[in-house]
């Protein structure tokens, strides 16, 4: 079955953006960029692929989910950031014509949407940025890949904007940290063990995930 992968850049102190929701503090050069170009080509926007002469293989991801704020961050450059992927923008306040043809703007429950997408054939589903969407889908995320970098001051948030990453403790300086949801054999089908916390605190470093060493 397809997996939902939260692949996102975070600072060493666990932040995914600056206080004004910009990303300028994250470095745009370095070894991590080489890794992205080599292993995560599917996550590069079309404008970047064209500039670099690359083609997205669609072997890691063929679908991307993002909230409106994540989508809108690139509107000064393009209205169609990932045409090589099936794109879903989640918003309950925007009209369908706010995005060009080929992008699905939906106000559906993101959990229901992800569960439906999982049943379709294809590569994995990329959850692209956005602390609020990550919070809403915290119980559905199968893997996290945290691209560590310096800079950034806005934490992944709970639904009421409470910091989740900061509560998880200091993050190490490994450039790419991968976590996979633990598999539990409790007779009752559940994504979390009894008594484990809900919300994005466990998405980052807690009860529901453990560092992954292979298969990613």
C-alpha positions in Angstrom: 0.0 0.0 0.0 1.2 3.5 -0.7 2.6 5.5 2.2 2.1 9.1 3.3 5.5 10.6 3.8 6.1 13.9 5.6 9.2 15.2 3.9 10.1 18.7 5.1 13.0 20.9 5.9 13.5 21.8 9.5 16.0 23.9 11.4 18.3 22.3 14.1 15.8 23.6 16.8 12.9 22.0 15.0 11.4 25.0 13.1 9.9 24.7 9.6 9.7 28.5 8.7 10.4 31.9 10.0 7.8 33.7 12.2 6.4 35.4 9.0 6.1 32.0 7.3 9.0 32.6 4.9 11.8 30.2 4.2 14.7 32.6 3.4 16.8 31.5 6.4 17.2 28.0 5.0 20.4 27.5 3.0 20.0 27.0 -0.7 23.4 25.6 -1.3 25.4 22.7 0.3 25.6 19.0 0.4 21.9 18.6 1.2 21.0 20.2 -2.1 23.1 17.6 -3.9 21.2 14.9 -2.0 17.9 16.4 -2.9 18.8 16.6 -6.6 20.0 13.0 -6.6 17.5 11.2 -4.3 14.4 13.4 -4.0 14.1 14.8 -7.6 10.3 14.3 -7.4 10.1 17.0 -4.8 11.7 19.7 -7.0 9.3 22.2 -8.5 9.0 22.2 -12.3 10.7 25.6 -12.6 13.8 24.1 -10.8 13.7 21.0 -12.9 13.8 23.0 -16.1 16.6 25.3 -14.9 18.7 22.2 -13.9 17.8 20.1 -16.9 16.4 17.3 -14.7 13.4 15.1 -15.1 11.4 13.9 -12.2 11.3 10.0 -12.3 8.0 9.7 -10.2 9.5 6.7 -8.5 9.5 8.1 -5.0 6.3 10.2 -5.2 3.5 10.7 -7.8 1.1 12.6 -5.6 1.6 15.7 -3.4 -0.7 17.2 -0.7 -0.3 20.8 0.5 -2.2 23.4 2.3 -3.1 26.8 0.7 -0.3 28.7 2.5 2.3 26.3 1.2 0.8 26.5 -2.3 0.6 30.3 -2.2 4.2 30.7 -1.1 5.3 30.0 -4.7 2.6 32.0 -6.5 5.1 34.8 -7.4 7.0 32.2 -9.5 4.3 29.7 -10.7 0.7 28.6 -10.2 1.6 25.0 -11.1 4.5 24.0 -9.0 4.5 20.2 -9.4 2.9 19.3 -12.8 4.8 16.0 -12.8 2.8 15.0 -9.7 -0.9 14.7 -9.0 -1.4 17.9 -6.9 -4.0 18.4 -4.1 -4.3 21.8 -2.4 -6.4 21.7 0.8 -8.5 24.7 1.6 -12.1 25.3 2.7 -12.1 29.0 2.0 -10.9 29.2 -1.6 -12.9 28.7 -4.8 -12.1 25.9 -7.2 -11.0 28.4 -9.9 -8.2 29.7 -7.6 -5.9 27.1 -9.0 -5.2 26.2 -12.7 -6.6 23.0 -14.4 -4.6 20.0 -13.3 -4.6 20.9 -9.6 -7.3 19.7 -7.3 -8.4 22.2 -4.8 -10.5 20.5 -2.1 -12.1 21.2 1.2 -12.5 17.5 2.1 -11.4 16.0 5.3 -7.7 15.4 4.7 -7.8 12.1 6.6 -10.5 10.8 4.4 -8.6 12.0 1.3 -5.4 10.3 2.3 -7.1 7.0 3.1 -8.8 7.1 -0.3 -5.5 7.9 -2.1 -3.7 5.0 -0.3 -6.1 2.6 -2.0 -5.1 3.7 -5.4 -2.0 2.2 -7.2 1.1 4.3 -7.5 4.1 5.6 -5.7 4.0 7.2 -2.3 2.2 10.4 -1.3 4.2 13.4 -0.3 2.9 15.7 2.4 4.5 19.0 1.5 5.2 21.4 4.3 2.6 23.0 6.5 2.4 22.4 10.2 -1.4 22.6 10.3 -1.9 20.0 7.6 0.7 17.8 9.3 -1.2 18.2 12.6 -4.5 17.2 10.9 -2.8 14.1 9.4 -0.5 13.2 12.3 -2.4 9.9 12.7 -2.0 9.0 9.1 1.7 9.8 8.4 3.7 6.6 7.8 7.2 8.1 7.5 8.9 11.4 8.3 12.0 12.6 6.5 13.4 15.7 8.2 15.9 17.6 6.1 17.9 19.4 8.8 19.3 22.8 8.2 20.2 26.0 10.2 17.6 28.8 10.4 13.8 29.0 10.8 11.8 30.0 13.8 8.2 28.7 13.3 7.4 25.3 14.8 5.3 22.5 13.5 2.1 23.3 15.4 -0.8 21.7 17.0 -4.2 22.7 15.7 -4.2 25.6 18.3 -0.7 26.7 17.3 1.0 25.1 20.3 4.6 24.2 19.6 5.0 20.4 19.1 8.6 20.1 18.0 10.0 22.2 20.9 8.3 19.8 23.4 10.1 16.9 21.8 13.5 18.1 23.0 16.6 19.2 21.1 17.2 17.7 17.6 20.5 16.4 16.5 22.5 17.7 13.6 22.1 14.8 11.2 21.3 16.4 7.8 18.6 13.9 6.9 16.7 12.2 9.7 14.2 9.5 8.8 11.5 8.0 11.0 9.0 5.2 10.4 5.8 4.6 12.3 6.3 1.6 14.6 4.2 -1.5 13.8 2.1 -2.7 16.7 0.6 -6.1 17.1 -2.1 -5.2 19.5 -5.3 -7.2 18.8 -7.2 -3.9 18.2 -6.0 -2.3 15.0 -4.5 1.0 16.1 -1.9 3.4 14.8 -0.7 4.4 18.3 -0.1 2.3 21.5 -2.5 2.8 24.3 -1.8 6.0 26.3 0.5 7.5 23.7 0.0 11.2 22.9 -1.9 12.4 19.9 -1.0 15.3 17.6 2.2 16.3 15.9 4.4 16.0 19.0 4.6 12.2 18.3 5.0 13.0 14.6 8.4 14.5 15.3 10.1 12.4 17.9 7.7 10.6 20.1 5.5 7.6 20.7 4.4 6.7 17.2 7.7 6.9 15.3 11.2 5.5 15.5 14.4 6.2 13.5 14.5 4.1 10.4 17.8 2.6 9.2 16.7 1.0 5.9 14.0 0.8 3.3 13.7 4.6 2.8 
